[in-house]
Amino acid sequence: MKRLEGRVAMITGGANGIGRGCALRTAAEGAALGIIDLEPEPLAALQAELEATGAKVFTQAADCTDAAQVRDFVAVAEAALGPTDILVNNVGQGARERKTSFLDSDEAVWRFVVEINLFTTMRFTRAVAPGMAARGYGRVINMSSESAVIGPVGSHDYSAAKAGIIGFTRAVARELAPQGVTVNAVCPGPVRTRALERSAGEEARKAVASIPVGFLGEPEDIAGMVALLASDEGRYITGQTIIVNGGRWWL
């Protein structure tokens, strides 16, 4: 079923993991895709894979934390594909190798984590939402995290940024609903991605053991929810925080 036929979707951080899963699913649903990612090699590989299926795709390797590069990408992608109907604000990450307890943390790391998660979400939404509102149609899907509600130790910066995305989602959803634009937040739990693989070991085993359904999520599990929210079937869903985590935590 091609629920997104004729739509244009923009996906940030789309070359790997959940972003890649969302790109494959939205293309399978019929959307044309504009994808931005910092890593050119996996981005080029994804473009080739999508184009082999007949999808219309525009990609650009750029830094989502650079406002000028974001403006350039949005302008060039929309010139190539048409106005954006669906925005998937996926780009983001935690402190990774710089992760510490809060008492040992550094403000520079806080700023990076908040910038790449929350500010990129606001930046891309600000770039495309006026056009959506003017046309009377749009879907904005913001990738938060279950960390926003669980607050794991050591995730002070990441949890704060992802919780900020939830607050942003609610406020903008209320503002844009009269213009036909829905805005929702998806909160993945543990998902089999490169980031999780890099932290494989005891941490990953504990995550799997804590999931009631008994298995680790795949990017496709998150992409399925994104596809629903992006489609006309999701027209009555806005301002929501939807946790997709196998029952590990719930609102």
PLY file of the C-alpha trace (Angstrom):
ply
format ascii 1.0
element vertex 251
property float x
property float y
property float z
element edge 250
property int vertex1
property int vertex2
end_header
0.00 0.00 0.00
1.55 3.29 -1.16
0.24 5.57 1.58
2.77 8.31 0.82
2.45 8.36 -2.97
3.08 11.87 -4.29
4.51 13.13 -1.00
7.99 14.52 -0.38
9.73 13.42 2.81
12.84 14.97 4.33
14.89 12.82 6.72
17.77 14.10 8.82
20.59 11.78 9.86
19.20 9.31 7.36
22.22 7.25 6.30
22.33 4.78 9.19
20.21 3.09 11.84
16.72 4.41 12.49
17.07 7.15 9.88
17.98 4.61 7.22
15.05 2.43 8.27
12.72 5.41 7.94
14.12 6.22 4.49
13.57 2.68 3.23
10.03 2.55 4.62
8.88 5.96 3.40
10.30 5.21 -0.06
8.46 1.87 -0.08
5.30 3.82 0.78
5.81 5.94 -2.36
7.44 9.14 -1.09
10.23 11.04 -2.80
13.09 11.54 -0.36
15.51 14.29 0.62
18.11 12.85 2.98
20.89 14.66 4.84
23.67 13.02 6.80
27.21 13.86 7.89
28.67 10.62 6.46
28.95 10.64 2.64
29.78 6.96 2.05
26.75 5.32 3.69
24.59 8.13 2.32
25.72 7.37 -1.24
25.14 3.65 -0.68
21.61 4.33 0.58
20.86 6.55 -2.40
21.96 3.82 -4.80
19.85 1.24 -2.97
16.77 3.45 -3.05
17.18 4.48 -6.67
17.48 0.82 -7.65
13.89 0.42 -6.43
12.72 3.34 -8.56
12.52 5.89 -5.74
13.22 9.54 -6.40
15.99 10.61 -4.02
18.11 13.68 -3.30
20.94 13.39 -0.80
23.50 15.79 0.60
26.37 15.17 3.01
26.28 18.08 5.43
26.40 19.01 9.11
22.94 19.38 10.65
24.40 21.52 13.46
25.46 24.17 10.91
22.53 26.49 10.22
23.92 27.66 6.87
24.36 24.07 5.65
20.82 23.24 6.76
19.38 26.20 4.84
21.33 25.18 1.74
20.16 21.57 1.95
16.50 22.49 2.40
16.61 24.93 -0.52
18.37 22.55 -2.92
16.34 19.49 -1.88
13.04 21.31 -2.35
14.20 22.66 -5.71
14.91 19.09 -6.79
11.88 17.33 -5.28
9.25 19.94 -4.50
7.99 21.30 -1.15
8.42 19.13 1.92
5.26 17.35 3.08
6.87 15.13 5.73
9.80 15.99 7.99
11.47 13.26 10.04
13.77 14.94 12.54
15.93 11.91 13.22
19.48 13.23 13.60
20.84 13.03 17.13
23.17 11.18 19.46
24.36 10.96 23.03
27.74 11.85 24.46
29.07 8.39 23.49
32.76 8.13 24.41
32.47 11.34 26.44
29.63 9.97 28.57
30.18 10.48 32.31
28.22 10.88 35.50
26.65 14.32 35.89
29.09 15.24 38.67
32.00 14.58 36.33
30.38 16.12 33.26
31.53 19.05 31.17
29.44 21.91 29.81
30.96 21.58 26.34
29.51 18.08 26.08
26.09 19.27 27.28
26.09 21.92 24.57
26.99 19.41 21.85
24.32 16.92 22.89
21.60 19.57 23.17
22.66 21.10 19.85
22.61 17.88 17.83
19.34 16.63 19.30
17.11 19.57 20.22
18.42 22.46 18.16
18.56 20.46 14.93
14.92 19.47 15.48
13.94 23.10 15.95
16.13 24.26 13.06
14.71 21.91 10.44
11.16 22.41 11.64
11.56 26.17 11.39
12.86 25.75 7.83
9.94 23.70 6.47
6.94 24.38 8.71
6.04 27.79 7.22
5.60 26.16 3.81
3.54 23.36 5.29
1.29 25.84 7.08
0.85 27.93 3.94
-0.15 24.84 1.92
-2.44 23.54 4.69
-0.73 20.16 5.03
2.29 18.72 6.79
3.65 15.99 9.00
6.50 16.62 11.43
7.86 13.58 13.26
10.48 14.24 15.92
12.71 11.47 17.21
12.91 11.67 20.97
13.85 8.69 23.19
12.57 6.66 26.09
15.50 8.26 27.96
13.41 11.43 28.08
11.03 9.74 30.51
13.26 7.11 32.14
16.26 9.39 32.83
19.04 6.75 32.98
22.12 7.57 35.04
24.74 9.20 32.84
22.20 10.48 30.32
21.64 13.89 31.95
22.41 15.78 28.72
20.72 13.32 26.35
17.62 12.95 28.51
17.34 16.73 28.85
17.64 17.23 25.08
15.14 14.49 24.26
12.69 15.77 26.87
13.07 19.18 25.27
11.98 17.64 21.98
8.78 16.43 23.64
7.99 19.91 24.98
8.80 21.46 21.61
6.58 18.91 19.86
3.59 19.72 22.06
3.88 23.48 21.70
4.36 23.45 17.93
1.61 20.83 17.46
-0.85 23.14 19.18
0.26 26.09 17.07
0.20 24.33 13.70
-2.88 22.11 14.07
-5.25 24.75 12.65
-3.04 24.89 9.52
-3.35 21.15 8.86
0.10 20.25 10.18
0.53 17.43 12.71
3.59 17.24 14.96
4.44 14.15 17.01
7.36 12.68 18.94
8.47 9.06 18.70
10.51 7.65 21.58
12.46 4.53 20.63
13.73 2.11 23.23
16.74 -0.16 22.61
17.08 -0.70 18.85
19.68 -2.67 16.93
21.76 0.16 15.47
25.44 0.94 15.04
25.40 3.02 18.24
24.06 0.09 20.25
26.53 -2.31 18.64
29.39 -0.05 19.68
28.23 -0.35 23.27
27.65 -4.10 22.97
28.38 -6.26 25.95
26.89 -6.06 29.42
24.96 -2.87 28.65
23.28 -4.40 25.61
22.50 -7.64 27.46
20.86 -5.70 30.28
18.77 -3.76 27.77
17.47 -6.91 26.11
16.73 -8.52 29.48
14.57 -5.53 30.44
12.29 -5.70 27.37
9.04 -7.53 28.16
8.49 -8.73 24.58
11.87 -10.47 24.84
13.71 -9.12 21.82
15.64 -6.09 20.65
13.88 -3.63 18.37
14.93 -3.11 14.77
14.98 0.18 12.83
11.98 -1.14 10.90
9.92 -1.17 14.11
10.42 2.57 14.51
9.95 3.20 10.79
6.54 1.55 10.92
5.32 4.08 13.47
6.86 6.92 11.45
5.04 5.71 8.33
1.72 5.73 10.17
2.22 9.25 11.51
3.36 10.45 8.08
0.29 9.09 6.32
-3.28 10.32 6.08
-4.16 7.56 8.54
-2.33 9.60 11.16
-4.32 12.78 10.55
-6.01 12.71 13.99
-2.77 12.18 15.92
-0.86 15.30 16.94
1.10 16.55 19.92
1.63 12.97 21.07
4.62 11.23 22.62
4.64 7.63 21.40
7.06 5.19 23.01
8.12 2.23 20.84
10.16 0.01 23.15
8.63 -3.44 23.53
6.95 -2.47 26.79
10.11 -1.50 28.67
8.54 1.75 29.84
5.27 3.52 29.15
3.42 6.77 29.72
0 1
1 2
2 3
3 4
4 5
5 6
6 7
7 8
8 9
9 10
10 11
11 12
12 13
13 14
14 15
15 16
16 17
17 18
18 19
19 20
20 21
21 22
22 23
23 24
24 25
25 26
26 27
27 28
28 29
29 30
30 31
31 32
32 33
33 34
34 35
35 36
36 37
37 38
38 39
39 40
40 41
41 42
42 43
43 44
44 45
45 46
46 47
47 48
48 49
49 50
50 51
51 52
52 53
53 54
54 55
55 56
56 57
57 58
58 59
59 60
60 61
61 62
62 63
63 64
64 65
65 66
66 67
67 68
68 69
69 70
70 71
71 72
72 73
73 74
74 75
75 76
76 77
77 78
78 79
79 80
80 81
81 82
82 83
83 84
84 85
85 86
86 87
87 88
88 89
89 90
90 91
91 92
92 93
93 94
94 95
95 96
96 97
97 98
98 99
99 100
100 101
101 102
102 103
103 104
104 105
105 106
106 107
107 108
108 109
109 110
110 111
111 112
112 113
113 114
114 115
115 116
116 117
117 118
118 119
119 120
120 121
121 122
122 123
123 124
124 125
125 126
126 127
127 128
128 129
129 130
130 131
131 132
132 133
133 134
134 135
135 136
136 137
137 138
138 139
139 140
140 141
141 142
142 143
143 144
144 145
145 146
146 147
147 148
148 149
149 150
150 151
151 152
152 153
153 154
154 155
155 156
156 157
157 158
158 159
159 160
160 161
161 162
162 163
163 164
164 165
165 166
166 167
167 168
168 169
169 170
170 171
171 172
172 173
173 174
174 175
175 176
176 177
177 178
178 179
179 180
180 181
181 182
182 183
183 184
184 185
185 186
186 187
187 188
188 189
189 190
190 191
191 192
192 193
193 194
194 195
195 196
196 197
197 198
198 199
199 200
200 201
201 202
202 203
203 204
204 205
205 206
206 207
207 208
208 209
209 210
210 211
211 212
212 213
213 214
214 215
215 216
216 217
217 218
218 219
219 220
220 221
221 222
222 223
223 224
224 225
225 226
226 227
227 228
228 229
229 230
230 231
231 232
232 233
233 234
234 235
235 236
236 237
237 238
238 239
239 240
240 241
241 242
242 243
243 244
244 245
245 246
246 247
247 248
248 249
249 250
